[in-house]
Amino acid sequence: MTAADAIILAGGRASRMGGVDKPAIIIGGRSMLDAALAAVAGCVRTVVVGPQRPELTSAIRQVREVPPGSGPVAAVDAGLRALGAAASPLVVVLAADMPFLTGAVVVELIRHATESGADAVFAADESGRPQYLTGVWRRSALAAALAKLDSLVNQPMKALVPTDTVTVAMPGIADCDTDEQVRRARAAARTVDDAADTSAAPQANPPAPARAAGAGPVGPTSSFAASRRERPALTLDEARNTLRTDISRLTAYRADLRSVRGAALAAPLSAVGPLPRFDVSAMDGYAVAGDGPWRLRRDIGFAGGQRPVGLLTGEAVRIATGAHVPDGTTHVVRDEFATVDANNTLHRLPDTPLREDIRRSGEDRSRGDLIAPEGTPVSATLISAAASVEATEALVRGPVRARIVMTGDEIRSRGPLRVGQTRDSIGPVLPDMLSWYGIHTIARVHLRDTPNGFDEVLTAATDCDVLVIVGATGGGAADQLRGALTRAGARILVHRLRLRPGGSTVVAELPSGTAVLGLPGNPFAAVAILMALAPALVDGRIGSPPRRALTGPLHNASEIAGPVPRIVPARLDQDGGWRGDAHIRTTHLGGLIDRDGLVIVPTEATDGVQVEFLPLLS
């Protein structure tokens, strides 16, 4: 069989199914993504395109289309790029939405592609319609089809289909695009399982039942109450270290650096060209050849203009800073070091220093020089430095995309307040605060206190990298988040914090790879924990190194410190260091007015102790 690589499309919004993570849906005891991976097990290399899936092995490369959610053609292009120049001659392209797909189908498609010599071979369903996301391509034909498109974003697969194709009727390629199709597929899988059970001997110890996506926990040991008893609250340093090291990295993809501010490099960035690109004048003056005096020509060299023709010995030409010096130039004489006589002859003024004043090609950067290491945040400085050496595109992770969920029946964002209601004073400003740490907010919603509201929110959280949930993190009657995380099979990273305020904080990671940052409901506590944990969460998701902490003396620490570390507003002291607020109100953000930031006060601290300062940005 001819060698083949595989591209599996595992993204998409599944809009007809309420935005669920369709490839993760369990049918017949395995996810539809697992079915696709099993079908291509014989391929040389496999790339999965879509959101980061931490459960996949390192042998499977994961990438993301650019921009995320931009359709199957953009996803195929990202997958093909990820395979690299050494890719096999054939490429299997599959969507991860076929629960009954088998390796035999893939083998048969590869056989037809090999024997027919066609540019692409597609499977046909029971109605005879070709399925363009169940096929085998000649790599060269697929690359050529992608190159012909002016844009890859939101293009249908039909835009890629070449003239020379073969369609082969295949069983088991029915896809699941609706809830009803999923129900029918699960019923069919149960029928097959029942038939197998009747022909098999009974087991003395049958295995525990598999848990479907969204189902409740199996057995009492998975209850959140047991987890709470077993897990002590983490210190702030422990929580930060956990987020930086234990949370899943986002999928790396190539992007124009100007469009991904807040991301981080997923690989070292090197200079594409030299800096300067060519020999340029470092000063306004005269490019000269040889020792003076020099005959001054009439032409002038301007930065960005046409390069003057080469100089002969004894010639000079007027030149501006940044202009390409002509061939034969030995040095540049600055304006202030030169004079021109009536015969149009250039002379160097007596007693002026001899300087070359030419920036030579590559003297700042040579092609291949390291511009920034992996993990460097994509900032204005990096974008500028990279552009100066023609490195406008790079492999990156992020930026982190957040969906904000405000909770509580008592919260109202707009309109007149009813009895028992209060104004949402933090939701409108959270997007700005998240942006301080490079987090892009894609939506802000309000969730009422209902028994299953969080189950729906967690299930649909496939279009963001972090859910920022404000409220419902405690143990009260309306606090439903922790139970929903258990039912969703989330991995708890931070169970609680040993910090005041903010002890009820919870951070988790869903099976889909989306992180959940559960903040306390009180506005000050929510903002304080966000400022304390958001940088570490971002570092963990995009692979950036920890930021350097700002530290200094807290002059009135003894007034503030207690048996548990505290986080309080503070202002800069005129003698350096800070003075913190000993008494704070957590129900609003009024205490942050005219404050420079927050300080983290250790247990039983004394005056003058070195503390960490978290600046309030604007």
VODO-428139 format. One record per residue: y, z, x of N, C-alpha, C, O in turn. Coordinates in steps of 0.1 Angstrom, whole numbers, plus 5000, padded with zeros to 4 digits. Each point is the difference from the previous one (the first is absolute). Layout:
N
YZXYZXYZXYZX ...
This chain:
618
498850005008501250004992501250005009500150075010 500949854986501349995008500750144999500050064990 500549985022500750135000501349994991500649904999 499650224994501150014991500650135001499350105002 502049914996500850124998500350024985499749914992 500850215005500250034985501450064999500450095007 500349874982501250064995499850054986499749924991 500450215007499950064987501350044995500750085006 499749874982501350044994499850124991499350004990 501250115014499850134994501350074996500150125000 500949794996501350064996500249964986499150024991 502149935005500349974986500350124992499750115004 501049864985500550124992499150024988500250104993 498849815004499250024988500850034987499850104994 501349825004500950034989499450014987500450074991 498549855007499350014987499150124998499450024989 500650065021499250135000500850125003499650105004 501749884993500950125002500450035014500450115003 499449795006500350025014499050095008500450055011 498449964985499050085007499649925013500249885001 499250205008499549945012498649934997499050065001 501149814995498849934995498950005010498850024996 501449955017498949995009499250145002498850005004 501950114992499350135002499250044987499450105000 500749824989499250034988498550005003499549915006 499950204990498550015002499349934988500250034989 498849895015499149934990498750005007499849945011 499250114982498750005005499850095013499249975008 501650144993499950095011500749965013499950075010 500949824989500849965012501249934995500149954989 501050065020501249934996499949855002499149955007 501849984986500049865001500449955015499649895004 501150195003500349975014498750015008499749925008 499550194989498850015007499049894998499349955008 500849994979499149894997500549885008499149925005 502250064997500549885008499650025015499649915006 500550214999499750035014498549985002499649955011 499650094980498549985002499749855000499149965007 501649964985499749864999500449935013499449895002 501550165005500449935013499550075012500549995011 498550104987499550085011499549915012500050045011 499649834986499549925011501149925007499749935009 501650094987501149935007500350065013499750125003 501049815006500350045013501150115000499850115006 501349864987501150094999500450014985499949904993 500650225003500450014986501450075001500250105007 500749844985501350064998500250034985499749914991 500850215006500350044986501550004999500750075008 499949864983501449994998500450084987499549984990 501450125012500450094989500450135005500250025012 500050084979500450135004499050065010498849975000 501750125008499150075010498950084993500350074990 498549915015498850074994499350085011499349945008 501050194993499550085011498550005001499550045010 499849944978498650015001499349885007498850015003 501949885000499449895007499850035015500850075005 498149875000499850025015500949935008500749904995 499450135018500949945009499649855003500849925005 497950054992499649865002500649914991500049875002 500550174987500749924990501550015002500650114999 500049775004501550015002500750004987499649924991 501450165008500850014988501449955003500750045010 499849874981501449965002500649994986499350034990 502049945009500749994987500849885000500649965010 499549984978500849884998501550045001500350114998 500549795006501450035002500849904990499949885001 500950194990500150144998498850044992499349924993 500450215006498950054992500149964986501150004994 497849965000500049954986500549874998500449964988 499649955022500649874999499049894996500349885002 498550154994499149914994498949965010500050035012 499049894982498849975008500249915012499350015010 501749894989500249915011500650085012499549985011 501450104987500650095010498950095006500050025013 499150034979498950085005499049925009499650055010 500149834985499149925008500649975014499350005010 502049974990500749975012500050125010499749995012 500550134982499950125008498650025006499950045011 499149944981498750015004499649905011499350045010 501149844989499749905010500750035013499449985011 501950074988500750045013499250115006499950015013 499650084980499350125005498749965007499650075010 499849824986498849965006500249945015499250015008 502149944994500349965013499549865004499449934992 501050035020499749875005498549985002499549884999 499750225003498649995003499250004988498850035000 501849954988499250004988498949904999500149905007 498950134985498949904998500549884993501050004993 498249895007500449874994500150014985500749924994 498550175000500050024985500650134996499850105008 500949914981500650124995499650024986500349924991 499050195006499750044986501250074994500550105006 500049864982501150064993499550064987499549924992 500650215006499550064988501050104994500850065008 499249954979500850104994499050124997498949984997 501650145004499250124999500050044985500450114997 499249804994499950034986498749954993500049984988 499050005020498749954995498950105003499550015011 500250074978499050115003498649965003499250075006 500449804990498649965002499949895011499049935000 502050055008500049915011498950045010499850125003 499549785002498950035010500249925012500749905001 498650155010500149925012499349864999500449915007 498750084984499449874998501049894996499949895004 501050154987501149914996500849955012500349885002 500150215007500849975012499249915009500549905005 498250134997499249925009499949854994500049915008 499850084979499949874994501349925001500049885003 501150194995501349935002500249955014500549895003 499150205007500149965014499149885003500449915007 498450094987499149885002500649874995500049905007 500650114981500649884994501249955009500249885002 500650225003501149965008499649945013500649905005 498350145001499449955012499549864998500249915008 499050074981499349874998501049904994499849885004 501150164988500949904994501149955009500549894999 500050205010501149975009501350004992501149965006 498950094982501250014992501050105006499650095007 501749904989501050095005499850144993500450105007 499149904981499850134993498949984990499849904994 499450215004499050014990500250124991500250115005 499949874982500350104991498950024990499349914996 500450225000499050034990500649974986501250024998 498049944993500449984986499350104992498850035002 501950024988499550104991499149934989499849885000 499850204990499149954990500649894991499349914995 502050095004500749894993500349885008500549904995 499250105018500249895009501350005007500349905007 500650204991501350005006499850055014499350105003 501449835007499950045014500850145001501150024994 498350065014500750135003500549995015499350015009 502049984991500649975014500150135008500249985012 499450134983499950125008498650045002499750125003 499449784996498650025004499649875007499549914994 500850085018499849875007499950025015500250105006 499549785000499949995015500849895004499949894995 501050135015500949905005499749975015499550085007 500849794996500149975014501350075005501149984994 498950095017501150075004501249915003501150034996 498749865010501149905003500649954987501249984999 498050004990500649954988500850114993501049974994 498550155007500750114993501450025008501050024993 499049985020501250025007501049894997501250024999 498349855000500949894997500650014986501149974998 498150084993500550014986501150114999501049984993 498850135015501050105000501349955006501150044996 498749895015501249955008500949904992501249995002 498249954988500749904992501050064990500949944995 498850195001500850064990501350055005500150065011 501049924981501350055004500150154999500750065008 498649994983500050154998498650044996499349934992 500250195012498750054997500150104988498950044995 502350015002500150114991499849954985500649904996 498550174998499749984985499549864997500349944990 499050005020499449864998498650024994499350095004 500349824987498650004995499149945010500449925009 498350124990499049955010499949854999499649935009 500750014979499949864998500949925010499849895003 501350185002500949945009499449975013500549915008 498350154995499349985013498949904999499649955010 499950034978498749924998500249865006500949934996 498250035014500149875006499349894991499450044990 500849845014499449894993498450005001499349984991 500350045021498650005003499350134998499950085009 499649944978499450134997498749974993499749894995 499450215005498750004993500050124991500350115004 499249884984499850114990498550024998499349914997 500250225004498650034998499950114990500650105001 498649874988499750104990499250125006499049985007 501550144991499450125006499950114990500950024992 498050065008499950124992500750125006500350005012 500050104979500550125005501550005005500350095008 500549824988501449995005501050044989501249975002 498350084987500950044989500950115006499650105006 501749894991501050105005500450094989499749974988 500950145016500550104990501550015001500650055009 500149894981501450005000500650094988501250025000 497950034991500550084989499150124999498950005005 501650104987499250124997498749964993498950065003 501249844988498849964992498949945010498850034998 501749895011499049945010499450115008498849985004 501950125000499450115008499050074991498950045005 501449994982499050074992498849914999498950065000 501249814998498849924999499250005013498850004999 501949995012499350005013499350135002498850005005 501850114991499350135002498850014991498950065003 501249894984498850004991498949915006498850044999 501649855007498949915006499450075012498849995002 502050085006499450075011499150124996498950025006 501450054983499150104995498749944995499050065001 501149824993498849944995499049975011498850024999 501849935012499249975012499450135006498850005003 502050114997499550125006498950064991499050055005 501249944982499050064991498749925001498950065000 501149815002498849925002499350045013498850015000 502050025010499450045013499450144999499050025006 501650074986499550134999498750004993499150095003 500749834987498750004992498949955009498850034997 501449905013499049945009499750095012499249975008 501650134994499950085012499450144996500150054989 499250015021499450134998501150104999501149995006 498750124985501150104999500150085013499150025008 502250024995500350075012500050154997500550054990 498950025020499950154998501450065001500350104993 500649845016501350055001501049884999500449955011 500050014977500949894999501350035006500550115001 500249785005501350035006501050034990499949984988 501150095017501250044992500749874995500049905007 500550104981500649884995501349975008500750085004 499549784997501249965007501250034991499949994988 501250035018501250034993500949874999500449955010 499950014978500849884998501550035003500450125000 500449785003501450025002500650074989499949954988 500850165014500750074989499250104993500550074991 498249945012499150094993500350145005500650025011 498850084982500250145004499150045012499149925003 501150195003499350055011498550024996499850044989 499349955021498650034998499750135005500150035012 499650074980499650135004501250095002501149955001 498750184998501150105001500650015013501250055001 498249915010500550035013501249915003500850035009 499549864983501149925002501350044993501049935000 498950184993501150054992501250035009499850055011 501449934983501250035008500150155003500650045010 499050044980500150155002499250045012500550085008 498349874994499250035012500749965012500050075010 500649814990500749955011501150095004500350025012 500450034978501250085002499550135007500750055009 498250014987499650125006499649985014500150095008 499349804995499549975014501149965010499850025012 501349934983501049955009501250085001500750034990 499650035022501350075001501249915000499849885003 501450174994501249925001500249965015499850085009 500749804993500349955013501450045005500950014991 499350025021501450015006500649865000499349904998 502050105003500749875000499549915012499849884998 500050185013499549925012498649954997499749885004 499550204990498649954997500049894990499349905002 501650114988500149904990500549875006499449894998 501650125011500549875006498949945009499949885000 499450205008499049945008498949944992499549895004 500250174985499049944991500449864995499249915000 502150084996500549884994500049895011499849884997 500650165015500149905011498649955005499949885004 499150204995498749965006498949974990499149925003 501050144984498949984991500249914989499149954993 502150015004500349904990499749865004500149975012 499649944979499649875004501249915004501050014993 498849915017501149915004500149884990499049974993 502249985005500249884992499449885007499950005012 499849904980499549875006501149935008501150004996 498549955016500949935008500249864996499049944995 502250005006500249864996501249955008500750085005 499449794996501149945007501249974991499849964988 501350075017501249994992501349975008500050035012 501049914982501349995006500650145001500150074990 500349975022500450135002501250044992500250114996 500749795001501250024992499650054986500950064993 497949915002499750034986499250124998499650044989 500150045022499150115000500650125006499350085007 502049944991500750125005499350134995499750014988 499950085021499350124996498549995003499350104998 500249785005498649995004499950045015501050055006 497849945000499850035014499149895006499249944993 501050045019499249905007498550045000499750125004 499449794993498650035000499349955013498850015002 502049935007499649955013501250005009501149994995 498750025018501249985009500749874998499449904997 502050115004500849884998500549955013500650075008 499149804995500449945013501049904998500249944990 500650035021501049905000499349864999499149975007 501549954984499549864998500749915010499449905005 501850134998500849925010500750095009500150124998 500549825013500850095009501350044995500549934991 500150175015501450044997500750025013499650095008 501549844995500549894992499049885000499149995008 501149924982499149884999500249915012499149935004 502250075001500349915011501250075008500550104995 499849845016501150065008501349994993500449894996 500350225002501350004993501050075008499750085009 501649884988501150075007500150144994500050024988 500250085021500250144996501550034997500350104995 500649805009501450034999500749874996499549895002 501750134992500949884999500649975014500450095007 499649784996500449965013499749865004500249914991 499250075021499749865005498750005006499750085009 499449834987498849975007500349915012500649904998 498950155014500349925012498849975008499050074998 501149835010498949965009500550015014500949935004 498450165005500450015014501250095002500550074991 500049935021501250085004501249924996500149885000 501050204997501249944995500849945012499750025012 501549924985500549984986499149894993499249935006 501150064980499149904992501049914992501050044995 498549845003500749914992499650034985498849994997 502250044995499750044986499949884991500949924999 498050074995499749894990500750034987500450114997 499749794994500750014988499150064989500550064990 498149935011499250054989499950155001500350065010 499350004978499950144999498650044994499549934991 499950185014498850054994500250114990500550105004 499149884984500150114990498750054996499049935001 500950204995498850064995499649934988500749994990 498049965009499549934989500449855000499549934991 501350035018500449865001499149925009499050055005 501449834997499349915009500150055015501150035004 497849975003500050045014500749905008499849884999 501150165010500749915009499049935009499050065004 501449825000499149935010500050075013500950085003 498149895005499850085013501249995009500849905000 499450205008501150015009499649955014498950025004 502049915002499849965014500750105009500950084995 498749935017500650105009501549985001500549885002 500350234996501449995000500649974987501249994998 498050014991500549984986500050134993499350105003 501549914986500150114992500249964985500649894998 499050194993500249974986500450124992499450115003 501549894988500450114992498850044991499349924995 500550225004498850044993500350134993500750085005 498649944983500250124992498850095001498949965004 501350174993498950095001498949964990500349964989 498550045016498849964992499749855000499049964995 501849965012499849865001498949975010499950075010 499349824987499049965010500749945012500749904999 499050165013500749955012499349865004498849994998 502049925007499549875004499150015012500150105008 499049804994499250005012500949995012501149955000 498450115011500850005012500950125001500750025011 499550064979500950125000499550105010498850045000 502050005009499650115010500550144995499450105003 501849904990500550124995501149974990500549894999 500050224994501149994991501250085006499850115003 501449834997501250075005500750044987500449924992 499850215007500750054988501449954999500749975010 499950034978501449954998500950095008500949945007 498950194994500950095007499949985015500950065007 498149874998499849995014500449865005499849975012 500749954979500349855003501449964997500750064992 499749835015501249944997499949855002499249955008 501549974984499949855001501449955004501050034994 499149885017501349955005500349884993499349954991 501949995012500549884994499149885002500149914992 499050095018499149895002498750014992499049935003 501050174988498850034992498850045009498849974998 501650115013499050055009499850154997501050074999 497849985000499750144997499950085013499349955009 501350164992500050095012499650144995500450044990 498850035019499750144998501250085005500449975011 500050134982501150085004499650085012498850055001 502149985008499650085012499550144996500550064991 498649995017499550144999499450034987499850124996 499749784996499250024988498550015004499649925009 499750164984498550025003499249874997500349924991 498750065018499149884998498950054990499250085004 500749864984499050034991499449874994500749904999 498050114997499449884994500449984986500349894996 499750224996500450004986499349894992500649944991 498150055012499149924992498850084995499450075008 500349934980498850064994498949905001500049904993 499050135015499049905003498950014988499850104995 499649795002499049994990498950105003499450005011 500350084979498950105001500350135008499150085002 502249945002500350125008499950124992499750115005 500549884981499950124992498550014994499450115000 500149784996498650004994499449865004500649905000 498250115005499249885002499049984988499750094993 499949795006499049974989498850095002499450005011 500250074978498850095001500350145003499250094999 502149945005500450145002499850084987500349954989 499450185012499950094989501350034995500950055007 499349934980501350034993499950144994500950095001 497949944992499850134994498550024998499349904997 500250225005498650034998499650014986500950004991 497850005006499550024987500550134994500050105007 500349904980500550124994501550014999500550084993 500249835015501550014999500549964987499649904994 501350195000500549964986500949885001500649975010 499349954979500849884999501450044996500250024988 500749995021501450044998500949895003499649895005 501750134992501049895004500049985015500249895004 499650215004500049995014498849915005500149915008 498750124986498849925004500249854995499749915008 500850074980500249874995500949925009499749885004 501450185001500949945009499449975013500149895005 499250215001499449985013499049895000499849925009 499450084980498949894999500649874998499549905006 501650094986500649874997500649945013500049885002 500450205007500649955013499049935009500449935009 498350104988499049935008499049924991498949985003 501749984986499349904990498850064994499149934995 500850215004498850064994500550044986500250124998 499849794993500550034986498950044991500350054989 498449935015498950044991499150095008499849995012 499550104981499150105007499050054990500149984988 498850085018499050064992500550144997500350085009 499849964978500650124996499150074989499149944994 501250195004499550084989501250054992500950055006 499049944981501150054992501049894997499749885002 501550164993500450134997499350074989499449934992 500650205007499350084990500849974987501250024999 498049954991500549984986499750124991498850045000 502150014993499850124992500349974985500949934997 498350144995500250014986500350144997499250095003 502049944991500450144996499550034986500349924991 499150195007499650054987500650134997499650105007 501349914984500650124996499250064988499649924991 500150215009499250054989500750114992501050065004 498449964984500550114992500749954987500949925001 498750144988500649964987501550055000500849954992 499550155016501450064999501049915008501250034999 498349875008500949925008500549884993499249934993 502150045007500649884994500949945009500950065006 499049814996500849935010501349954993501150015006 498849934982501249954994500150054985499050054995 502149935000500250044986500350154998499950075009 500449964979500450144997498750095001498949964997 501350165008499050105001499650074987500950034992 497849985005499650074989499750155003500150045012 499650044978499750145003498850015009499049944998 501250145013498950035009500049895012499150025009 501849884990499949905011501150035011501050074997 498749875014501050015012500149875006499149914999 502050065008500349885006499249985012499850095008 499749784994499349975013501149985011500749905000 499450205008501050005010499549965014500849995009 497949984992499549965013499449865000500149935010 499350034979499549865000500949895004499649925008 501750084987500949895003500350005015500449895005 499550225002500450005015498849995009500249985012 498650044983498849995009499949875007499750005012 500549884982499949885007500949995013499649955010 501650114988500950005012499450095011500149975012 499450154984499550095009498749945007499850025012 499449914981498849945005500449895011499349995010 501849954987500449895009500550065014500049925009 500350214991500450065013498849985010500250005012 498650004982498850005009499349865000498849995004 501949914991499549875000499049974989499349905000 500750184989499249984989500749924989501150044996 498349855000500649924989499550034987498850004998 502150044992499550034987499949884991501049924999 497850064996499849884991500250034985500249914992 499750225004500150034986500250154999499550085009 501149964980500250154997499650014985500749944992 498450155005499550014986500050154996500050085009 500049944978499950144995498750014993499649924991 499650195012498750024994500150134992500450115005 499349884982500050124992498750085002499149965007 500950174988498950095002498949974991500050044988 499149885016498849964991498750035008500150005013 498850024981498850045007499549895009499550035011 500749844986499449895008501149915006499749905006 501650144994501049925005499849975015500249895004 499550225004499849985014498849915003500149935010 498950084982498849915003500449865000499649925008 501350044982500449864999500949965012499949905005 501050204998500949975011499349985013500349915008 498750174995499350005013499149875000499849945010 499650024979499249894999500849875003499549905006 501750104989500849875001500850005013500849905002 499150205006500850005012499549915011499650055011 500449824987499549915010501149915005499849925009 501450094986501249925004500950085009501149955003 498550165002500950085009499150075010498850004999 501950055012499350075011500150154998499150075006 501849984986500150144998500550024986501049944996 498450154996500550054988500850135003499450105005 501849914992500850125001500150064986500849954992 498550165006500050064987500750135001499750095008 501349934983500850125000499650094988500149964989 499450165014499650094990498549994997499349925006 500250184986498650004996499050035012498849974999 501850105012499150035011499550145000499150035008 501450054983499650145000498750034992499249914999 500750204996498850034992500350044986499250064993 502049905002500350034986499349914990499349915003 501050124984499349934989500349855000499249924997 502050045007500449865000499849945014500449885001 499150195008499849945014498749935001498950075003 501149804995498749934999499649925012499049945001 501950055009499849915012498750045007499249905003 500650225000498850035009498749974994499149955006 500850074981498849974993499849855000498849955001 502349974997499949865000499549945014499349915000 501250165010499649955014498550025002499449925006 500150194989498650035001499249894992499049955006 501450024982499349904992500149865006499149924999 501950065008500249875007499249995013500049895006 499450214998499350005013500950005012499649955010 501650114989501049995011499650095011499350104998 501149875014499750085012501350085002501049955003 498850194996501250095001500350025015499150045008 502149924996500550025014500750135002499850085009 501149954981500850135001499850064986500549954990 498850165010499750074988501250094995500349994988 500250085021501250084997500750025013499549985011 501850064988500850025012500450155002500350074990 499649985022500550145002501549995004500450015011 500449974978501449985002500750034987499549984989 501750085012500850034988501449935001500650015011 499849924979499249964988499049885004500149955011 499050024980499149885002498650045002499249915004 500450214993498650045002499049924991498949985004 501549964985499149934991499849865004499449924993 501250035018499949865004498649965002499150085005 500649804991498649945002500249865004500849924995 498450045015500049865005498549965001499250075004 500649814990498649954999500049855003501149935001 497750015000499849865002499049954990498950064999 501449854992499149944990499049915006500249955011 498750034983499049905005500649865003499549935008 501550044984500749875002500849995013500449895004 499850235003500850005012501450054997500850025010 499749984978501350054996500150155003499150084996 502049965011500250145002500850064988500749934993 499150205005500750074989500750125006499450095007 501949914992500850115005500550084987500949964994 498550155004500350084988501050115004499750095007 501649904988501150095003500250104989499749974989 500850155015500350104989501049944991500849915003 499250154985500949954989501550045002500949934995 499350195012501450045002500749905009499549975011 501749984986500749905008500250035015499749925008 500750214995500250035014498750005007499949955011 499150114983498750015007499449865002499449975010 500849944980499549865001500749935012499349935008 502050084993500749935011499750065013499849935010 500150214991499750065013498649965005499949975012 499150024979498749965004500049855004499349965009 501449964983500149865003500549985014499549925008 501650154996500649995013499150055011500049955011 499250154986499150065010498849925002499549995012 499949944978498749935001500149855000499149935006 502050014989500049854999499949935013499349905001 501450155010499949935013498550005005499649905005 499750214993498650015005499149904992499249945005 501150064982499249914991500249865004499149925001 502250045001500349865004499349975014499449895002 500750215007499449985013498549974999499449915006 499950164985498649984998499749874994499049945003 501850024987499749874993500249885009499349904999 501850105009500449885007499750015015500249905008 499350224997499750015014501150025009499949975012 501250084984501250025009499850145006499450094994 501249935018499950135007500950104993501049974993 498750165009500950114994501449985005500249985012 500750054979501450005004500350135009499450104998 501649895010500450115008500750104991500949974993 498650165008500650104991501350055005500350005012 500750024979501350065003499850154999499750064990 500650015021499950145000501250075006500849935007 499450194990501250085005499950144994499150034992 501850055012500050144996500550024986501049944996 498350154997500550044986500650145002499350105002 502049914996500750125004499850124991500150115003 499549864984499850104990498650014995499850024988 499249955021498649994996499550134994499249994990 501250125014499550134995500450024986499350074993 501849875002500450014986499049924991499950034988 499549875017499249904992498550035001499349984990 500250055022498650015003499350104991500650104996 498149875001499250094992498549985005499849955011 499350104981498649995004499449864999498949985005 501849934989499549864999501249915005501150034998 498549865010501149915004500849954989499549984989 501850005013500949954990500749885004500249975012 500349954978500849885003501250014991499950014988 501350005019501350034993501149905005499949955011 501150044981501249925004500750075012499950125001 500849795007500750065011501249915004500049884996 500950175010501149935005500250025015499650105006 501049805001500250015014501050115004501150014993 498650075016500950115004501049945011499649925008 501650134992501049955009499650025014500549945009 498750164994499550035014498749935003499450035010 500249884982498749945002498950074992500250124997 498749815000499050064992500450004985500949934996 498450164996500249994986500150144994499650105006 500949904982500050124992499449974986500549904993 498450165003499349974988500450094988500750105002 498949854986500350074988498950104997498949964999 501450175000499050104998499550004986498850034997 502049934993499750004986500249864995501149945001 497950004992500149864995499450004986499250084996 501349834996499649974987499249875000500549895004 498250114992499249885001500149914988499449895001 501250154988500049924988501049895000500149924991 500750065020501049895001500349985014499550075009 501249824994500449975014501450045004500549955010 500150134981501450045003500150075014501050005006 497950074998500150075013500049915012500250055011 499649824987500149905011501449955002500249935010 500750094981501349955002500750075011499950125002 500749805007500750055012499050075010500450095007 498449864993499050055009499649885009500049884995 499750145017499649905010498649964999499549895005 499650204990498649985000499350124996500550104994 498249905009499150124998499550055013499849935010 499850204990499450065012498750064996499950054988 499149955020498750064998499950135008500050005012 500050114980500150135006498750075002499350024990 500350015022498650065002499950144994501050064996 497849995003499750134995500750115009499949995012 500850104981500550125007500949965012499950065011 500949834988500849955011501250095002500550074991 500049935022501150085003501249905003499849885002 501450174998501249925002499949935013499650055011 500849824989500049925012498749935002499949925010 499150094982498749945002500249844999500849964992 498549975016500049854999499349964987498850034998 501849894994499549954988500149854999500849945007 498450004984500149854998501049984989500150074990 500749825013501149964990499649874995499749905007 500450094979499849874993501349954995500550064990 500149845015501349964996500049934986499149934996 502050104997500349934987500749875003501150005006 498349894991500549875003500849954988500050064989 500749835013500849954989499749854998500649944991 
